[in-house]
Amino acid sequence: MTSSSDSTSLAEGRRCFEEGDYSQAKHTLANCLRTGVDRTEACVLLGRIYHNEGNYTNAVKCFERAISDGQESADVRHLLCASLFEAKRYDEARLHLEAVIEMYPRYWQSRLLLGKLFIETGDLNGAESILRHAVHIHEQEPELWYHLGLALCRLGRYDEAGPVLERAVELKPDTVPQYHYLLGKTQLEQGFAEKAISSFKRSARIYPLAELYFPLGRACQLAQRYDTAYRVYEKARERPINTSIRHIILFHQAEILFEQGEEEDRLKREHNRYRQAEQKLSQALELNPGFVEALHFMPMVHIRMNLPEISAQELLELLGLDESDLHSCRDANGIPEILSHRYLQRVHLGYAFSRAGRYPEARNALEAALNDPEVDNEPVVQCRILRRLALVQLEMGDRPGSCSTWRRLAAIDPEDHYGAASALAELELEDDE
């Protein structure tokens, strides 16, 4: 016969658990295990406590014991799977999850967890498959839609991810900041900067996630809200989560200062934006000396500062570096990938040489860029290089060479976007005179 104190142990343990007093709950539930009263229910509750404490090994043992004692519910089997997942015992978790799904096909939480497991282990196609099936059955569960959107984002299929994440937001609009955050990142990937800003703001109104600031800065920058973007980047730099990308944030701040400097130049105003951009790039290169995009952008800044000789020297040094010494730090919607291309570095070297009056060297740099295999199938790039080469040849006094280059340009630019026809006509008129 059981005593009244024994029979109340489970209720007392449950009360302590719900109040967050795990130490007392474990002490009370241990009595159930000793006496055998309500032992199975006590095992489940202890397993939940261990899981919440991060002691997944003990949690697994408790759930396995409860199941072996006859507790066969979908909830307990799912709790076992969740602890195996958190313990990174993915193969075991997957086998148990597949069994739960087979036994309880309407239990959506296990489909969700299996989808998360596939995402965690990099099987994104598997995640998409299980989660698409799940949202078809359980259309009103926002977590399923969110994780399907996450899988599609990881696959780079942002056009498909957008509507999926919009559905998650529609089902649960005001409580989960991550839903709006991921939707904003998806919109940003598609170039919808204003929509992304709106999504990020909705995310921040629920809770200001630390990872929010960098993509919000990118969205504001792409929307040409430069002052706001600069301030947001400052906040992003302060967040520990962004420690590994601080050099990238500094690069983007330098981009903003460069754009603002060019605008001040157009308005013929005095400013020191280029000097500030130079400082930001220097800080970025202190953090990552092989940061190829910053190494390329620095001489572009120096050109604007009327320092062509310094710019040319920097580009020569960059071109002299081995590829293995350089680190391209491309982030989503981030660094312009083109700045890591050798042909463009040679184009800018040609421009720096021409600004310094070193025309033969400028010509050689531009011809080297034109002969780069990367530009073979890029007619727009070829046109731009040919135009600059023709102008450099004119500066050298090489009129025949310039005419020949203009003709090459005219042959691949029949609509004369780059002015080859008018340049040739003017040269021929001067020759006639």
N, C-alpha and C positions, 0 to 999 in steps of 0.2 A: 504494500500500500504506500502511495506517495504522500509525502508531507506537503502541507500547504506552502511552505517556503520553497520547496522544490518546484511546485507547479507555477509559482510566480516568477521564477528566475528568467524565463524567456521574455515575459512581458517587461520585466525590469531592464533586461538587456536591450530590448528594442527601444525602450524609452531613452536610455542613455545614448544609444546609437543615433537616434533622431535629434537629440540635443547636442551631439558632437562630442560627448564625453566617452571617447573610445577606450580609454584606459579602464574606466569603471565597467563599461559594457563588456569588454573582454573578460574581466574578472568575474562578472555575473554569469556570462555565458559558459565559462569554464565549468561552472557548477552543473549545467545541463549535460555537458559531456561526461562529467564524473558519474552522475546519477543515471544517465541514459534517458532522462525525461526530456522530451522535445529535442532529442539529439540532432535529428536531421535539420529541423528549422534553425537550431543554434549554429550548425555548420554553415548554413547559407548566410546567416547574419554575420558570423565571424569572417567568412570569405569576403563579404562586402566591406567590412572594416579593414581587413588587410589590403584589399584592392585600393581603397581610398587612401590608405597610408603609403601606398607604393610598394608594399611587400607582396609582390605578385606571386612569388614562389609559394608562400603560405596560402595565399588566396586560392591558387590552383588546387592545392591539397585539400582545402576545405570543400571546394565545389565538387571535386572528384569523389570525396567521401560521401557527400550528400547524395550524389547520383547513384553511387554504389549501394546506398541505403534505401534506394527506391524513389528518390525525388527526381522525377522524369520530366518536369515541366520545361517548356521552351525558355522561360525566364532563367532558370538555373543553368541550363545548357549554354545559353547565350552569355551568362556571367562568366562561365568557365572559358568560353572563347575570348571574351574581352580581356581576361587576365592573361591568357596565353599570348594574345596580341601585344599587350603592353609589355610582357616579358620578352618580346621579340622571338618567341617560339612560333614562327610564322607557319611552318609546315604543319605542325600539330593543330594550330588554330584553324588553318584552312580545311583540314580534314573534318574537324568538328563542326565548322560552319556549314560545310556542304551537307553533312548529316542532318544538322538542324533544319536547313532549308528543305531538304527532302522530306523530313518528318512533319515540319510545320511551314508549308509553302506560303501562308499568309502572314508569317511573322517577319515584318519588314526590317526590324532592327538587325537581324542577322545578314540580310542582303546588304544593308548599309555597311556593316562591319567588314564583310567580305570585299566590298568595293574599296573601302579604306585600306584594307590589307593589300589589295592589288596595287593601289596608288603608292603605298609605302614601299612595296618591293619592286616598283618600276614596271609592273605589268599593266600599262595604261589601257591597252586594248581589252584586256580582261576586265579592268575596272569599268570601261565604257559599256561592255556587253552586259555585265551583271546589273549595273545601275540603270541602263536603258530599260531593261526588262522590269526592274523594280519600279520605276516611275510609271510604267504602263499599268502596273497592278495597283500601285499605291500613289495615285495622282496628287493627293493632298498632303504629302509628307515633304516639307521644304528641305530637310537635310539630304534627302535622296537627290533632289534637283541640284542642290549646292555642290555635292560631291561629284555628280555627273559633270557639272560645269567645270569643276576643278580638274577632272581627268581630261576633258576636252582642251582646257587651257594648256595643260602640260603637254598635250599632243600638238599644240600650236594651231588648233582649229578654232580660232577666236570667233569667226562668224557664226559657228554653231553654238559656241559656249554662251554668247550674248543672250539669246532668247531663253536658254536654259536657266541662266542666273537671274534673268528678269522674272522668271516664274518663281524661283525661290524667294526673291524679294517680295513678289506679289503675295505669296502665301504667308510670309512672316516679315512684314515691312519695318517694324520699329524696335526689334529687340536684339538682333544679331548683327553687329557691325561688320563682321567678316563677309557677309553676303554682299553688302554695298561695296566693300573694299575690293573684292574680287571682280565684281561687275565693273567697277571703275578701271581696274587694271586691264580688263578685257577691252573696254571701250578705248582706253589709251593705246593698246596694241593695234587697234583698228584705225587710229588717227582721229578719233572723236574726242578731242581735248575738252571741249565745253561739257559734253555729257559726262566725261570722266570726272571733271571738277565737281559737278553736281552730285555724282555718286559718292565721291570721297567726302564731301561735306555732310551728306546724309549719314555716312559711316561715323564721322567725327561727332555728330550730334548724339549718337547713341553712346559711343565711347571712343576717345582719341587713341587709336592703336598706334604704338610706336613706329610700326612699319609703314604707316600711312604717309608720313611727311615726304619721303623721297618721291614716290610716284605722283603725289599732289604737286610737288615742285616741278616735275617733268611736264605734267598737264598744263600748269600755269605758264611754263616756258614756251611750250608748243602753241599755246593760245596767245603768245606775245604779251602776257601780263608780267612783264619783266620784274618790276619792283616787288610784286607779290611773290613771284617765283624765287627771287633772291632771298627774301625773308624766310620763306618756307624751307629753303635749302639750309639756311642757318640753323633752324630748328632741327632739321634732319641730321646735321653734323653733330648735334649735341646728344643724339640718341645712341646708346651703346649698341643697339641692334645694327646700326649702320657703320660700325667701326671699320669693317673690312672694305667698305666702299667710299670712305671719306675722300680719297683721291678723285673718285669719279664725281662726287658732289662738287668738289673744288673746281674740277674741269668745267662742269656745267655753269658754275658761277662765273668762271672766266668767259664762257661763251656769251653770257648775258652782258657782262661788262663790255665785251667786244662789240656786240650789237648796239649797245647804247652809245659806245664811242663813235661808231659809224654814223649813227643818227645825229649826234652832236656835230660831227664833221659836216654833214649835209646842211645843217643849220648854221655852220660857220661859227660855232661857239667854242670857247676855251673849255677844256676838260682834262681830267687825268684818268679817264676810264681805261685806256690801254695800259697805263702803268699799274693800275689795280689788277687788271687781267693778268699781267705779267707776274705779279705777286702771287695770285691764286695758283697759277700754273707751277710756279717755283715750289709752293707748298705741296702741290700734288706730286711733283717729281721727288720731293724729299721722302714722301710716303712710299712711292713706287718709282724708282729711278728708270726702270725699263718701260714706262708707260708710253707706248708709241704714239698714241693720239695726242698726248700732251707735248711730247717731243716735237711733233709736227705742227701743232697749233702755236707753240711759242714763236717760231720764226714768222708765222703769219701775223702775229701781234707786232713783232719787231718791224715788219714791213710798214704797218700802219703808223709806227712810231718814227718812220723815216730813218730806219737803221738797216739798210739793205745789205751792207757788208756783214753785219752780225747775223742777219737772217740767212745769208748764203752760207756762212760758215757753219751755222747750226744744222742746216739741211745737208751739207756735205758730211758732217759728222753722223747724222742720222742714217744717211745712205751707206755710210761705211760700217755701220753696226751689223753684226750677224743677226739673222732672224731669231736665233735661239736666245739672244740677249734682250729681245723685245717682248712686251706683254700687252696684248690687246685686251682692254678691259671693257668689252661690250656688254652692256646690260640691256634689259628689255626697254625699248624706247629710249635707249641711252646714247652712248658714244656714236657719233657718225662713223660707221664702219669704214667709209672711204678713206679716212685719214691714215689708215694703216697700209694703204696701197702704195707700192713703190713708184708706179708711174706718176701718181699725183704729187709725190714728194719731188720728183724730177721736174714736173711742170712748175711747181712753186719755186724750185731752185732756179729754173730758167727765168722766172719773173724777177726773183731777187737779183740775179746777175744783170738783167736788163735795167733794173732800177739803179743799180750801181754803175751802169755804163760799161759793163763787161760783156759786150754783145757776142763775141765769138763763143765765150763760155755759155752764154744764154742759149745760143743756137744749138750747141752740142747737147746741152741738157734737154732741150725740147725734142731734138731728134731722137735722143735715147728714150724719152717718154713715148714718142710716136712708135718706136720699134718694139715697145714692150708687148709681149703676147697678150697681156690682159686687155689691151685696147683693140685687138684685132676685130672683134665683133661688136664694137661700141662706136657706131658712126657719129653720135653726138660728141663723144669725147674726142674722137679724131678731128672733128670740125673745129672744136675749141683750141686744140693744140696747133693745128695747121694755121688758124687765124693768128695766134700769138707768134708762131714761127715766122709767118710772112711779115708781120710788123717788125720783128727783131731784125730780119734780113734787110728791111728798108732802112732801119736805123744804122746798120752796118754799111749802107751804101751799095748793097748787093741787089740791084734792081732785077737783073735776070733771075736770080735765085728767088726773089720775092714773087715775081710773075709766075714762075713755075709752081711755087707753093700755092698761090691764089688759084691757079688752074686745077691743081689737085683738090683744093677745097670745093671749087665750083662743080667738079665732077661728082662729088658725093653729097652736094647740097644744091640740088637743082632748083629749089624754091628760094634760094639766096637768103636764107635766114642770117647768115654770117657776113654778108656784104661782099662776097668775092667778086661778083659781076661788076659792081660799082667801083671797087678798088682797081680791077683790071682796066676798066674803061678810063679811069682817071690816069693810070700809069701810061696807057697807050696814047692818050691825048697829050700828056707831057712829052712823050717821045716824039710825036708828030711836030710839036712846036719846036 
